[in-house]
Amino acid sequence: MSARLLLLEDDPAIARTVAYALERDGLTVTHSLLVHDARQQLQRARFDLLVLDVGLPDGSGLDLLRDVRHAPPTAALPVLMLSAQGEEIDRVLGLELGADDYLTKPFSPRELAARVKALLRRAGHGNGNGHPAAPAATAAAPFHDDEAGQRISLRGQALPLTRRE
């Protein structure tokens, strides 16, 4: 199942560009034009990440960010701010209010997609496109790491390893 993103962006051209870049990577994008619509979407569905514009016709993405961070069901949801307001104070404010990343317009769609995938990986969504990551070697193989005894076993048999190994 692909990761689900809510995109809050009032510029249709930017929204199409963002959606195209992310959907090419296998992500599912739901687009809202207004803060009010995004609030309704968050109540109706579960999302894995939010991409929020700051300046919107009916409010600010920063207001929605505050609400998201204070509501238990969405408090840990990764958020990427996407804004034309690129001054240092704007970026710092967004990050201090709880955004996980901040990207200024104009932006590269490939960079945006890479940042989204990185946020999804950090949030535990596999390889960043919603598909599970390949299992770790310790989970895939029947190894046991006995830290106290300083030995590793394979299927119950201690492996004859040197100290460096």
mmCIF file of the C-alpha atoms, coordinates in Angstrom:
data_MODEL
# 
_entry.id   MODEL 
# 
loop_
_atom_site.group_PDB 
_atom_site.id 
_atom_site.type_symbol 
_atom_site.label_atom_id 
_atom_site.label_alt_id 
_atom_site.label_comp_id 
_atom_site.label_asym_id 
_atom_site.label_entity_id 
_atom_site.label_seq_id 
_atom_site.pdbx_PDB_ins_code 
_atom_site.Cartn_x 
_atom_site.Cartn_y 
_atom_site.Cartn_z 
_atom_site.occupancy 
_atom_site.B_iso_or_equiv 
_atom_site.pdbx_formal_charge 
_atom_site.auth_seq_id 
_atom_site.auth_comp_id 
_atom_site.auth_asym_id 
_atom_site.auth_atom_id 
_atom_site.pdbx_PDB_model_num 
ATOM 1   C CA . MET A 1 1   ? 0.000   0.000   0.000   1.00 0.00 ? 1   MET A CA 1 
ATOM 2   C CA . SER A 1 2   ? 1.415   3.383   -0.956  1.00 0.00 ? 2   SER A CA 1 
ATOM 3   C CA . ALA A 1 3   ? 1.928   6.190   1.516   1.00 0.00 ? 3   ALA A CA 1 
ATOM 4   C CA . ARG A 1 4   ? -0.866  8.773   1.609   1.00 0.00 ? 4   ARG A CA 1 
ATOM 5   C CA . LEU A 1 5   ? -0.071  12.489  1.559   1.00 0.00 ? 5   LEU A CA 1 
ATOM 6   C CA . LEU A 1 6   ? -2.279  15.487  2.096   1.00 0.00 ? 6   LEU A CA 1 
ATOM 7   C CA . LEU A 1 7   ? -1.144  18.457  0.024   1.00 0.00 ? 7   LEU A CA 1 
ATOM 8   C CA . LEU A 1 8   ? -2.448  21.885  1.050   1.00 0.00 ? 8   LEU A CA 1 
ATOM 9   C CA . GLU A 1 9   ? -1.640  24.243  -1.824  1.00 0.00 ? 9   GLU A CA 1 
ATOM 10  C CA . ASP A 1 10  ? -3.783  27.005  -3.336  1.00 0.00 ? 10  ASP A CA 1 
ATOM 11  C CA . ASP A 1 11  ? -1.880  27.335  -6.623  1.00 0.00 ? 11  ASP A CA 1 
ATOM 12  C CA . PRO A 1 12  ? -3.254  24.680  -9.015  1.00 0.00 ? 12  PRO A CA 1 
ATOM 13  C CA . ALA A 1 13  ? -0.107  24.627  -11.191 1.00 0.00 ? 13  ALA A CA 1 
ATOM 14  C CA . ILE A 1 14  ? 2.147   24.000  -8.193  1.00 0.00 ? 14  ILE A CA 1 
ATOM 15  C CA . ALA A 1 15  ? -0.283  21.404  -6.835  1.00 0.00 ? 15  ALA A CA 1 
ATOM 16  C CA . ARG A 1 16  ? -0.249  19.527  -10.174 1.00 0.00 ? 16  ARG A CA 1 
ATOM 17  C CA . THR A 1 17  ? 3.557   19.606  -10.261 1.00 0.00 ? 17  THR A CA 1 
ATOM 18  C CA . VAL A 1 18  ? 3.842   18.327  -6.685  1.00 0.00 ? 18  VAL A CA 1 
ATOM 19  C CA . ALA A 1 19  ? 1.209   15.627  -7.207  1.00 0.00 ? 19  ALA A CA 1 
ATOM 20  C CA . TYR A 1 20  ? 2.854   14.467  -10.437 1.00 0.00 ? 20  TYR A CA 1 
ATOM 21  C CA . ALA A 1 21  ? 6.319   14.279  -8.843  1.00 0.00 ? 21  ALA A CA 1 
ATOM 22  C CA . LEU A 1 22  ? 5.067   12.327  -5.829  1.00 0.00 ? 22  LEU A CA 1 
ATOM 23  C CA . GLU A 1 23  ? 2.656   10.039  -7.668  1.00 0.00 ? 23  GLU A CA 1 
ATOM 24  C CA . ARG A 1 24  ? 5.481   9.045   -10.040 1.00 0.00 ? 24  ARG A CA 1 
ATOM 25  C CA . ASP A 1 25  ? 7.220   7.698   -6.942  1.00 0.00 ? 25  ASP A CA 1 
ATOM 26  C CA . GLY A 1 26  ? 4.183   5.608   -6.037  1.00 0.00 ? 26  GLY A CA 1 
ATOM 27  C CA . LEU A 1 27  ? 2.663   7.905   -3.422  1.00 0.00 ? 27  LEU A CA 1 
ATOM 28  C CA . THR A 1 28  ? -1.036  8.733   -3.174  1.00 0.00 ? 28  THR A CA 1 
ATOM 29  C CA . VAL A 1 29  ? -1.723  12.486  -3.055  1.00 0.00 ? 29  VAL A CA 1 
ATOM 30  C CA . THR A 1 30  ? -4.924  14.152  -1.845  1.00 0.00 ? 30  THR A CA 1 
ATOM 31  C CA . HIS A 1 31  ? -5.043  17.860  -2.675  1.00 0.00 ? 31  HIS A CA 1 
ATOM 32  C CA . SER A 1 32  ? -6.823  20.602  -0.725  1.00 0.00 ? 32  SER A CA 1 
ATOM 33  C CA . LEU A 1 33  ? -6.972  24.245  -1.806  1.00 0.00 ? 33  LEU A CA 1 
ATOM 34  C CA . LEU A 1 34  ? -8.043  25.696  1.551   1.00 0.00 ? 34  LEU A CA 1 
ATOM 35  C CA . VAL A 1 35  ? -7.155  25.222  5.217   1.00 0.00 ? 35  VAL A CA 1 
ATOM 36  C CA . HIS A 1 36  ? -10.820 24.455  5.943   1.00 0.00 ? 36  HIS A CA 1 
ATOM 37  C CA . ASP A 1 37  ? -10.826 21.629  3.372   1.00 0.00 ? 37  ASP A CA 1 
ATOM 38  C CA . ALA A 1 38  ? -7.560  20.210  4.710   1.00 0.00 ? 38  ALA A CA 1 
ATOM 39  C CA . ARG A 1 39  ? -9.010  20.113  8.252   1.00 0.00 ? 39  ARG A CA 1 
ATOM 40  C CA . GLN A 1 40  ? -11.978 18.128  6.940   1.00 0.00 ? 40  GLN A CA 1 
ATOM 41  C CA . GLN A 1 41  ? -9.686  15.727  5.064   1.00 0.00 ? 41  GLN A CA 1 
ATOM 42  C CA . LEU A 1 42  ? -7.669  15.121  8.238   1.00 0.00 ? 42  LEU A CA 1 
ATOM 43  C CA . GLN A 1 43  ? -10.868 14.229  10.108  1.00 0.00 ? 43  GLN A CA 1 
ATOM 44  C CA . ARG A 1 44  ? -12.076 11.865  7.364   1.00 0.00 ? 44  ARG A CA 1 
ATOM 45  C CA . ALA A 1 45  ? -8.924  9.974   6.414   1.00 0.00 ? 45  ALA A CA 1 
ATOM 46  C CA . ARG A 1 46  ? -5.544  8.854   7.703   1.00 0.00 ? 46  ARG A CA 1 
ATOM 47  C CA . PHE A 1 47  ? -2.464  10.364  6.082   1.00 0.00 ? 47  PHE A CA 1 
ATOM 48  C CA . ASP A 1 48  ? 1.213   9.473   6.376   1.00 0.00 ? 48  ASP A CA 1 
ATOM 49  C CA . LEU A 1 49  ? 2.555   12.974  5.667   1.00 0.00 ? 49  LEU A CA 1 
ATOM 50  C CA . LEU A 1 50  ? 1.384   16.557  5.179   1.00 0.00 ? 50  LEU A CA 1 
ATOM 51  C CA . VAL A 1 51  ? 2.782   19.066  2.690   1.00 0.00 ? 51  VAL A CA 1 
ATOM 52  C CA . LEU A 1 52  ? 1.527   22.500  3.720   1.00 0.00 ? 52  LEU A CA 1 
ATOM 53  C CA . ASP A 1 53  ? 1.714   25.837  1.955   1.00 0.00 ? 53  ASP A CA 1 
ATOM 54  C CA . VAL A 1 54  ? 1.947   28.802  4.323   1.00 0.00 ? 54  VAL A CA 1 
ATOM 55  C CA . GLY A 1 55  ? -0.012  31.576  2.581   1.00 0.00 ? 55  GLY A CA 1 
ATOM 56  C CA . LEU A 1 56  ? -3.552  30.467  1.739   1.00 0.00 ? 56  LEU A CA 1 
ATOM 57  C CA . PRO A 1 57  ? -6.772  32.376  0.962   1.00 0.00 ? 57  PRO A CA 1 
ATOM 58  C CA . ASP A 1 58  ? -8.559  31.263  4.143   1.00 0.00 ? 58  ASP A CA 1 
ATOM 59  C CA . GLY A 1 59  ? -5.677  31.195  6.605   1.00 0.00 ? 59  GLY A CA 1 
ATOM 60  C CA . SER A 1 60  ? -2.173  29.946  7.105   1.00 0.00 ? 60  SER A CA 1 
ATOM 61  C CA . GLY A 1 61  ? -0.657  26.507  6.871   1.00 0.00 ? 61  GLY A CA 1 
ATOM 62  C CA . LEU A 1 62  ? 1.133   27.432  10.107  1.00 0.00 ? 62  LEU A CA 1 
ATOM 63  C CA . ASP A 1 63  ? -2.241  27.550  11.894  1.00 0.00 ? 63  ASP A CA 1 
ATOM 64  C CA . LEU A 1 64  ? -3.034  24.074  10.625  1.00 0.00 ? 64  LEU A CA 1 
ATOM 65  C CA . LEU A 1 65  ? 0.439   22.931  11.674  1.00 0.00 ? 65  LEU A CA 1 
ATOM 66  C CA . ARG A 1 66  ? -0.211  24.153  15.242  1.00 0.00 ? 66  ARG A CA 1 
ATOM 67  C CA . ASP A 1 67  ? -3.509  22.250  15.330  1.00 0.00 ? 67  ASP A CA 1 
ATOM 68  C CA . VAL A 1 68  ? -1.942  19.091  13.912  1.00 0.00 ? 68  VAL A CA 1 
ATOM 69  C CA . ARG A 1 69  ? 0.801   19.127  16.543  1.00 0.00 ? 69  ARG A CA 1 
ATOM 70  C CA . HIS A 1 70  ? -1.721  19.555  19.387  1.00 0.00 ? 70  HIS A CA 1 
ATOM 71  C CA . ALA A 1 71  ? -4.144  16.808  18.304  1.00 0.00 ? 71  ALA A CA 1 
ATOM 72  C CA . PRO A 1 72  ? -3.115  13.334  19.536  1.00 0.00 ? 72  PRO A CA 1 
ATOM 73  C CA . PRO A 1 73  ? -4.074  11.454  16.337  1.00 0.00 ? 73  PRO A CA 1 
ATOM 74  C CA . THR A 1 74  ? -1.860  13.679  14.169  1.00 0.00 ? 74  THR A CA 1 
ATOM 75  C CA . ALA A 1 75  ? 0.785   14.940  16.616  1.00 0.00 ? 75  ALA A CA 1 
ATOM 76  C CA . ALA A 1 76  ? 3.532   12.708  15.197  1.00 0.00 ? 76  ALA A CA 1 
ATOM 77  C CA . LEU A 1 77  ? 2.550   13.142  11.545  1.00 0.00 ? 77  LEU A CA 1 
ATOM 78  C CA . PRO A 1 78  ? 5.531   14.291  9.427   1.00 0.00 ? 78  PRO A CA 1 
ATOM 79  C CA . VAL A 1 79  ? 5.007   17.769  7.977   1.00 0.00 ? 79  VAL A CA 1 
ATOM 80  C CA . LEU A 1 80  ? 6.885   19.507  5.174   1.00 0.00 ? 80  LEU A CA 1 
ATOM 81  C CA . MET A 1 81  ? 6.206   23.235  4.798   1.00 0.00 ? 81  MET A CA 1 
ATOM 82  C CA . LEU A 1 82  ? 6.226   24.532  1.230   1.00 0.00 ? 82  LEU A CA 1 
ATOM 83  C CA . SER A 1 83  ? 6.306   28.308  1.005   1.00 0.00 ? 83  SER A CA 1 
ATOM 84  C CA . ALA A 1 84  ? 7.290   31.345  -1.002  1.00 0.00 ? 84  ALA A CA 1 
ATOM 85  C CA . GLN A 1 85  ? 8.254   32.921  2.325   1.00 0.00 ? 85  GLN A CA 1 
ATOM 86  C CA . GLY A 1 86  ? 11.898  31.952  2.374   1.00 0.00 ? 86  GLY A CA 1 
ATOM 87  C CA . GLU A 1 87  ? 13.447  34.390  4.810   1.00 0.00 ? 87  GLU A CA 1 
ATOM 88  C CA . GLU A 1 88  ? 15.347  32.816  7.682   1.00 0.00 ? 88  GLU A CA 1 
ATOM 89  C CA . ILE A 1 89  ? 12.755  33.950  10.235  1.00 0.00 ? 89  ILE A CA 1 
ATOM 90  C CA . ASP A 1 90  ? 9.965   32.272  8.220   1.00 0.00 ? 90  ASP A CA 1 
ATOM 91  C CA . ARG A 1 91  ? 11.857  28.974  8.005   1.00 0.00 ? 91  ARG A CA 1 
ATOM 92  C CA . VAL A 1 92  ? 12.793  29.078  11.688  1.00 0.00 ? 92  VAL A CA 1 
ATOM 93  C CA . LEU A 1 93  ? 9.192   29.837  12.697  1.00 0.00 ? 93  LEU A CA 1 
ATOM 94  C CA . GLY A 1 94  ? 7.880   26.903  10.654  1.00 0.00 ? 94  GLY A CA 1 
ATOM 95  C CA . LEU A 1 95  ? 10.430  24.524  12.125  1.00 0.00 ? 95  LEU A CA 1 
ATOM 96  C CA . GLU A 1 96  ? 9.880   25.777  15.678  1.00 0.00 ? 96  GLU A CA 1 
ATOM 97  C CA . LEU A 1 97  ? 6.123   25.309  15.307  1.00 0.00 ? 97  LEU A CA 1 
ATOM 98  C CA . GLY A 1 98  ? 6.749   21.655  14.522  1.00 0.00 ? 98  GLY A CA 1 
ATOM 99  C CA . ALA A 1 99  ? 7.438   21.275  10.807  1.00 0.00 ? 99  ALA A CA 1 
ATOM 100 C CA . ASP A 1 100 ? 9.891   18.479  10.049  1.00 0.00 ? 100 ASP A CA 1 
ATOM 101 C CA . ASP A 1 101 ? 11.228  20.201  6.933   1.00 0.00 ? 101 ASP A CA 1 
ATOM 102 C CA . TYR A 1 102 ? 10.789  23.505  5.086   1.00 0.00 ? 102 TYR A CA 1 
ATOM 103 C CA . LEU A 1 103 ? 11.207  24.003  1.352   1.00 0.00 ? 103 LEU A CA 1 
ATOM 104 C CA . THR A 1 104 ? 10.975  27.395  -0.327  1.00 0.00 ? 104 THR A CA 1 
ATOM 105 C CA . LYS A 1 105 ? 9.409   28.179  -3.695  1.00 0.00 ? 105 LYS A CA 1 
ATOM 106 C CA . PRO A 1 106 ? 10.540  27.951  -6.394  1.00 0.00 ? 106 PRO A CA 1 
ATOM 107 C CA . PHE A 1 107 ? 11.679  24.388  -5.747  1.00 0.00 ? 107 PHE A CA 1 
ATOM 108 C CA . SER A 1 108 ? 12.833  21.361  -7.679  1.00 0.00 ? 108 SER A CA 1 
ATOM 109 C CA . PRO A 1 109 ? 10.144  18.650  -7.860  1.00 0.00 ? 109 PRO A CA 1 
ATOM 110 C CA . ARG A 1 110 ? 12.895  16.021  -7.553  1.00 0.00 ? 110 ARG A CA 1 
ATOM 111 C CA . GLU A 1 111 ? 14.212  17.635  -4.381  1.00 0.00 ? 111 GLU A CA 1 
ATOM 112 C CA . LEU A 1 112 ? 10.681  17.797  -2.972  1.00 0.00 ? 112 LEU A CA 1 
ATOM 113 C CA . ALA A 1 113 ? 10.142  14.091  -3.744  1.00 0.00 ? 113 ALA A CA 1 
ATOM 114 C CA . ALA A 1 114 ? 13.488  13.198  -2.138  1.00 0.00 ? 114 ALA A CA 1 
ATOM 115 C CA . ARG A 1 115 ? 12.637  15.178  1.011   1.00 0.00 ? 115 ARG A CA 1 
ATOM 116 C CA . VAL A 1 116 ? 9.195   13.553  1.218   1.00 0.00 ? 116 VAL A CA 1 
ATOM 117 C CA . LYS A 1 117 ? 10.689  10.076  0.875   1.00 0.00 ? 117 LYS A CA 1 
ATOM 118 C CA . ALA A 1 118 ? 13.277  10.866  3.559   1.00 0.00 ? 118 ALA A CA 1 
ATOM 119 C CA . LEU A 1 119 ? 10.547  12.040  5.949   1.00 0.00 ? 119 LEU A CA 1 
ATOM 120 C CA . LEU A 1 120 ? 8.529   8.892   5.267   1.00 0.00 ? 120 LEU A CA 1 
ATOM 121 C CA . ARG A 1 121 ? 11.558  6.661   5.896   1.00 0.00 ? 121 ARG A CA 1 
ATOM 122 C CA . ARG A 1 122 ? 12.250  8.416   9.205   1.00 0.00 ? 122 ARG A CA 1 
ATOM 123 C CA . ALA A 1 123 ? 8.606   7.968   10.154  1.00 0.00 ? 123 ALA A CA 1 
ATOM 124 C CA . GLY A 1 124 ? 8.892   4.222   9.547   1.00 0.00 ? 124 GLY A CA 1 
ATOM 125 C CA . HIS A 1 125 ? 7.169   3.959   6.163   1.00 0.00 ? 125 HIS A CA 1 
ATOM 126 C CA . GLY A 1 126 ? 9.599   1.526   4.580   1.00 0.00 ? 126 GLY A CA 1 
ATOM 127 C CA . ASN A 1 127 ? 11.631  2.825   1.677   1.00 0.00 ? 127 ASN A CA 1 
ATOM 128 C CA . GLY A 1 128 ? 9.815   6.163   1.505   1.00 0.00 ? 128 GLY A CA 1 
ATOM 129 C CA . ASN A 1 129 ? 7.284   5.268   -1.160  1.00 0.00 ? 129 ASN A CA 1 
ATOM 130 C CA . GLY A 1 130 ? 4.994   3.361   1.141   1.00 0.00 ? 130 GLY A CA 1 
ATOM 131 C CA . HIS A 1 131 ? 6.355   -0.064  0.300   1.00 0.00 ? 131 HIS A CA 1 
ATOM 132 C CA . PRO A 1 132 ? 8.027   -2.036  3.086   1.00 0.00 ? 132 PRO A CA 1 
ATOM 133 C CA . ALA A 1 133 ? 11.777  -1.852  3.139   1.00 0.00 ? 133 ALA A CA 1 
ATOM 134 C CA . ALA A 1 134 ? 13.741  -5.005  2.567   1.00 0.00 ? 134 ALA A CA 1 
ATOM 135 C CA . PRO A 1 135 ? 14.000  -6.883  5.847   1.00 0.00 ? 135 PRO A CA 1 
ATOM 136 C CA . ALA A 1 136 ? 17.142  -6.298  7.840   1.00 0.00 ? 136 ALA A CA 1 
ATOM 137 C CA . ALA A 1 137 ? 19.617  -9.159  7.890   1.00 0.00 ? 137 ALA A CA 1 
ATOM 138 C CA . THR A 1 138 ? 18.962  -9.823  11.570  1.00 0.00 ? 138 THR A CA 1 
ATOM 139 C CA . ALA A 1 139 ? 15.226  -10.079 10.937  1.00 0.00 ? 139 ALA A CA 1 
ATOM 140 C CA . ALA A 1 140 ? 15.554  -12.193 7.787   1.00 0.00 ? 140 ALA A CA 1 
ATOM 141 C CA . ALA A 1 141 ? 18.106  -14.698 9.123   1.00 0.00 ? 141 ALA A CA 1 
ATOM 142 C CA . PRO A 1 142 ? 17.773  -16.698 12.335  1.00 0.00 ? 142 PRO A CA 1 
ATOM 143 C CA . PHE A 1 143 ? 20.710  -14.994 14.036  1.00 0.00 ? 143 PHE A CA 1 
ATOM 144 C CA . HIS A 1 144 ? 20.916  -14.237 17.740  1.00 0.00 ? 144 HIS A CA 1 
ATOM 145 C CA . ASP A 1 145 ? 23.236  -11.580 19.147  1.00 0.00 ? 145 ASP A CA 1 
ATOM 146 C CA . ASP A 1 146 ? 24.237  -12.338 22.740  1.00 0.00 ? 146 ASP A CA 1 
ATOM 147 C CA . GLU A 1 147 ? 25.813  -9.014  23.729  1.00 0.00 ? 147 GLU A CA 1 
ATOM 148 C CA . ALA A 1 148 ? 26.510  -10.066 27.315  1.00 0.00 ? 148 ALA A CA 1 
ATOM 149 C CA . GLY A 1 149 ? 28.290  -13.240 26.191  1.00 0.00 ? 149 GLY A CA 1 
ATOM 150 C CA . GLN A 1 150 ? 29.820  -11.469 23.217  1.00 0.00 ? 150 GLN A CA 1 
ATOM 151 C CA . ARG A 1 151 ? 28.804  -14.153 20.718  1.00 0.00 ? 151 ARG A CA 1 
ATOM 152 C CA . ILE A 1 152 ? 26.519  -14.576 17.760  1.00 0.00 ? 152 ILE A CA 1 
ATOM 153 C CA . SER A 1 153 ? 24.568  -17.745 17.049  1.00 0.00 ? 153 SER A CA 1 
ATOM 154 C CA . LEU A 1 154 ? 23.021  -19.050 13.873  1.00 0.00 ? 154 LEU A CA 1 
ATOM 155 C CA . ARG A 1 155 ? 20.071  -21.372 14.462  1.00 0.00 ? 155 ARG A CA 1 
ATOM 156 C CA . GLY A 1 156 ? 21.235  -21.976 18.025  1.00 0.00 ? 156 GLY A CA 1 
ATOM 157 C CA . GLN A 1 157 ? 24.857  -22.749 17.111  1.00 0.00 ? 157 GLN A CA 1 
ATOM 158 C CA . ALA A 1 158 ? 27.519  -20.288 18.298  1.00 0.00 ? 158 ALA A CA 1 
ATOM 159 C CA . LEU A 1 159 ? 29.578  -19.000 15.395  1.00 0.00 ? 159 LEU A CA 1 
ATOM 160 C CA . PRO A 1 160 ? 33.384  -19.287 15.739  1.00 0.00 ? 160 PRO A CA 1 
ATOM 161 C CA . LEU A 1 161 ? 34.227  -15.623 15.184  1.00 0.00 ? 161 LEU A CA 1 
ATOM 162 C CA . THR A 1 162 ? 37.349  -13.720 16.068  1.00 0.00 ? 162 THR A CA 1 
ATOM 163 C CA . ARG A 1 163 ? 37.171  -10.621 18.278  1.00 0.00 ? 163 ARG A CA 1 
ATOM 164 C CA . ARG A 1 164 ? 37.230  -8.308  15.253  1.00 0.00 ? 164 ARG A CA 1 
ATOM 165 C CA . GLU A 1 165 ? 34.523  -10.263 13.488  1.00 0.00 ? 165 GLU A CA 1 
# 
